[in-house]
Amino acid sequence: MTPCTVKWQKQEVARDPSTAPSEAPAQLKAVALKLFAERGVDGVSVRQIAEAAGQKNHAALTYYFGSKDRLVRELIVDGARAIDDRRNAALDRAIAAGGLRSVAEVMEILVETSIDPDPPAWGECYNRFVVGLQLSNRRLFMDALAGRWNRGYQRCLDEVRRLKPDMPADLLNQRLVFMGGAIGGILAGRETELADRTRHHPMWSDAHTLQRVARALTAIIEG
């Protein structure tokens, strides 16, 4: 191979945009998630997302994701996968340590793993995003997941059923539905409050609040 050939190959690699690192897609995702959480998916335009992400070219979103719908689907899956990974890991640790002994312990896992351990500077957004989306377009939400990324949640429900063998199945299933609705609403409300930086939120910033949320969910299950 001659030196000229080597030089030509390096130039070709440098011109290939697929090899150039770019933070634009991640920034577009982060900003879109924030805006969707605040205003709802239908209340945010492609242009507004691009501008908020600092993109001069308003076609950037279409370039990276194809459409707003595909971006929404990616955000749904990204968050669901991350929560499911945390949830399964927490369950595996608990089982390795001897197993879950109470409904309260299961609820603590459900709550703690729903929280983003590394949120952006403006705070968590995913719970508000999915709660709002399920109210406005549940079909899109369910279609994006396609039955995936909920193994950890189903494992938690199975643990509750194991711990409550004497409760009638229809009653327990009803309470599990109530609990599922409650956890989403509570955590979405928490995000909304903490996103308001104009004042302090002593209740939601208290280190014990999430544990108390878990206890409230336990009460829904146990009656």
Secondary structure by P-SEA (a helix, b strand, c coil): ccaaaaaaaaaaaaacccccccaaaaaaaaaaaaaaaacccccccaaaaaaaaccccccccccccccaaaaaaaaaaaaaaaaaaaaaaaaaaaaaacccccaaaaaaaaaaaacccccccccccaaaaaaaaaaccaaaaaaaaccccaaaaaaaaaaaaaacccccaaaaaaaaaaaaaaaaaaaaaaaaaaaccccccccccccaaaaaaaaaaaaaaac
